[in-house]
Amino acid sequence: MHVFEVLADPVRRRILEQLAHGEMASGEVVELIGAEFGITQAAVSQHLKVLRESGFATVRAEAQRRLYSVDVAGLRAVDAWIGQFRNFWEPKLDALATEIARGKRERRNAPMTKRSGKRA
């Protein structure tokens, strides 16, 4: 499954959002996602399996629990694909940062008005 097919599903995106906050037990994921999306434990488990197999999540056993966390491998694949398009927006963002800095500098160097105590 292509990485964007994995991320196209709102349930899987939501699971990843939750895992981004830290490791979660499979039962916690099932409870949260099941309640939010109205899906069964089996359906949530299938989504977790897809995330694992596609490199977006890892699982480790701790006694009887299965603890899930984000695997950066899948995110690196997304970043690599998006990277080929960065040259379209990075120069514009750099130019915006320059303009913002110029505006701050101009406000900082502007003379203070006597009545309001604010810069002109």
Secondary structure as a PSIPRED ss2 file (coil, helix, strand):
# PSIPRED VFORMAT (PSIPRED V4.0)

   1 M C   1.000  0.000  0.000
   2 H C   1.000  0.000  0.000
   3 V H   0.000  1.000  0.000
   4 F H   0.000  1.000  0.000
   5 E H   0.000  1.000  0.000
   6 V H   0.000  1.000  0.000
   7 L H   0.000  1.000  0.000
   8 A H   0.000  1.000  0.000
   9 D C   1.000  0.000  0.000
  10 P H   0.000  1.000  0.000
  11 V H   0.000  1.000  0.000
  12 R H   0.000  1.000  0.000
  13 R H   0.000  1.000  0.000
  14 R H   0.000  1.000  0.000
  15 I H   0.000  1.000  0.000
  16 L H   0.000  1.000  0.000
  17 E H   0.000  1.000  0.000
  18 Q H   0.000  1.000  0.000
  19 L H   0.000  1.000  0.000
  20 A C   1.000  0.000  0.000
  21 H C   1.000  0.000  0.000
  22 G C   1.000  0.000  0.000
  23 E C   1.000  0.000  0.000
  24 M E   0.000  0.000  1.000
  25 A E   0.000  0.000  1.000
  26 S H   0.000  1.000  0.000
  27 G H   0.000  1.000  0.000
  28 E H   0.000  1.000  0.000
  29 V H   0.000  1.000  0.000
  30 V H   0.000  1.000  0.000
  31 E H   0.000  1.000  0.000
  32 L H   0.000  1.000  0.000
  33 I H   0.000  1.000  0.000
  34 G H   0.000  1.000  0.000
  35 A H   0.000  1.000  0.000
  36 E H   0.000  1.000  0.000
  37 F H   0.000  1.000  0.000
  38 G C   1.000  0.000  0.000
  39 I C   1.000  0.000  0.000
  40 T C   1.000  0.000  0.000
  41 Q H   0.000  1.000  0.000
  42 A H   0.000  1.000  0.000
  43 A H   0.000  1.000  0.000
  44 V H   0.000  1.000  0.000
  45 S H   0.000  1.000  0.000
  46 Q H   0.000  1.000  0.000
  47 H H   0.000  1.000  0.000
  48 L H   0.000  1.000  0.000
  49 K H   0.000  1.000  0.000
  50 V H   0.000  1.000  0.000
  51 L H   0.000  1.000  0.000
  52 R H   0.000  1.000  0.000
  53 E H   0.000  1.000  0.000
  54 S C   1.000  0.000  0.000
  55 G C   1.000  0.000  0.000
  56 F C   1.000  0.000  0.000
  57 A E   0.000  0.000  1.000
  58 T E   0.000  0.000  1.000
  59 V E   0.000  0.000  1.000
  60 R E   0.000  0.000  1.000
  61 A E   0.000  0.000  1.000
  62 E E   0.000  0.000  1.000
  63 A C   1.000  0.000  0.000
  64 Q C   1.000  0.000  0.000
  65 R E   0.000  0.000  1.000
  66 R E   0.000  0.000  1.000
  67 L E   0.000  0.000  1.000
  68 Y E   0.000  0.000  1.000
  69 S E   0.000  0.000  1.000
  70 V E   0.000  0.000  1.000
  71 D C   1.000  0.000  0.000
  72 V H   0.000  1.000  0.000
  73 A H   0.000  1.000  0.000
  74 G H   0.000  1.000  0.000
  75 L H   0.000  1.000  0.000
  76 R H   0.000  1.000  0.000
  77 A H   0.000  1.000  0.000
  78 V H   0.000  1.000  0.000
  79 D H   0.000  1.000  0.000
  80 A H   0.000  1.000  0.000
  81 W H   0.000  1.000  0.000
  82 I H   0.000  1.000  0.000
  83 G H   0.000  1.000  0.000
  84 Q C   1.000  0.000  0.000
  85 F C   1.000  0.000  0.000
  86 R H   0.000  1.000  0.000
  87 N H   0.000  1.000  0.000
  88 F H   0.000  1.000  0.000
  89 W H   0.000  1.000  0.000
  90 E H   0.000  1.000  0.000
  91 P H   0.000  1.000  0.000
  92 K H   0.000  1.000  0.000
  93 L H   0.000  1.000  0.000
  94 D H   0.000  1.000  0.000
  95 A H   0.000  1.000  0.000
  96 L H   0.000  1.000  0.000
  97 A H   0.000  1.000  0.000
  98 T H   0.000  1.000  0.000
  99 E H   0.000  1.000  0.000
 100 I H   0.000  1.000  0.000
 101 A H   0.000  1.000  0.000
 102 R H   0.000  1.000  0.000
 103 G H   0.000  1.000  0.000
 104 K H   0.000  1.000  0.000
 105 R H   0.000  1.000  0.000
 106 E H   0.000  1.000  0.000
 107 R H   0.000  1.000  0.000
 108 R H   0.000  1.000  0.000
 109 N H   0.000  1.000  0.000
 110 A C   1.000  0.000  0.000
 111 P C   1.000  0.000  0.000
 112 M E   0.000  0.000  1.000
 113 T C   1.000  0.000  0.000
 114 K C   1.000  0.000  0.000
 115 R C   1.000  0.000  0.000
 116 S C   1.000  0.000  0.000
 117 G C   1.000  0.000  0.000
 118 K C   1.000  0.000  0.000
 119 R E   0.000  0.000  1.000
 120 A C   1.000  0.000  0.000
